[in-house]
Amino acid sequence: MAWWERAARQATAAGLPPVLFYRLDRDEWRAVWPVSALRAIPDAQAWSGYGLVVEGSIQAWAAVARESTAALEPVGAL
């Protein structure tokens, strides 16, 4: 999917994890993000192809983003 490849490339250039939000006509907003967001993977770029993405609700993406960020924080950090 060209739209995912472009989003992943732009996020990588900005030093950010890729996520793409979209909405079909009169439908709920959806998020697409790489499965590597669920784990600390050293070479996350290799896991950014469209075949290795997760699609879910905005709430699901927010939960994963929150937990992924918390996993990167040092123990005891506030």
C-alpha positions in Angstrom: 0.0 0.0 0.0 1.6 3.2 -1.2 -0.2 5.3 1.4 1.3 3.3 4.3 4.7 3.3 2.8 4.6 7.1 2.5 3.4 7.5 6.1 6.1 5.2 7.4 8.8 7.0 5.3 7.7 10.4 6.6 7.6 9.3 10.2 11.0 7.7 10.0 12.5 10.9 8.5 11.0 12.8 11.4 12.3 10.3 13.9 8.8 9.3 15.0 7.0 6.0 15.0 4.6 5.7 12.0 0.8 5.8 12.6 -1.8 6.7 10.0 -5.3 7.9 10.9 -8.1 7.7 8.4 -11.9 7.7 8.1 -14.1 6.4 5.3 -17.2 8.4 4.5 -19.5 8.6 7.6 -17.5 6.0 9.4 -15.4 5.9 12.6 -11.8 7.1 12.6 -9.3 4.2 12.4 -5.6 4.0 13.1 -2.9 1.9 11.4 0.4 1.3 13.1 3.3 -1.2 12.9 3.1 -4.3 15.0 6.6 -3.4 16.2 4.9 -0.7 18.4 3.8 -3.6 20.6 7.4 -4.6 21.4 10.8 -3.1 21.8 12.4 -4.2 18.5 15.9 -3.0 17.7 15.3 -2.8 14.0 11.7 -1.6 13.9 12.2 -0.2 10.4 12.3 -3.8 9.1 8.9 -4.4 10.7 7.2 -1.3 9.1 5.9 -3.0 5.9 2.2 -3.0 5.3 2.1 -6.8 5.9 3.1 -6.2 9.5 0.6 -3.5 10.6 -2.3 -3.4 13.0 -5.5 -1.6 12.3 -7.8 -0.6 15.1 -9.8 2.1 16.8 -8.2 5.4 17.9 -8.7 4.2 21.5 -6.8 1.0 20.8 -3.9 3.0 19.2 -3.9 5.4 22.2 -3.7 2.4 24.6 -0.8 0.9 22.7 1.0 4.2 22.4 0.6 4.9 26.1 1.9 1.4 27.1 4.8 1.5 24.6 5.9 4.9 26.0 5.6 3.7 29.6 7.7 0.6 28.7 10.5 2.9 27.5 10.6 5.0 30.7 13.1 4.2 33.4 11.7 2.3 36.4 10.6 4.9 39.0 10.3 7.7 36.5 7.2 9.9 36.9 
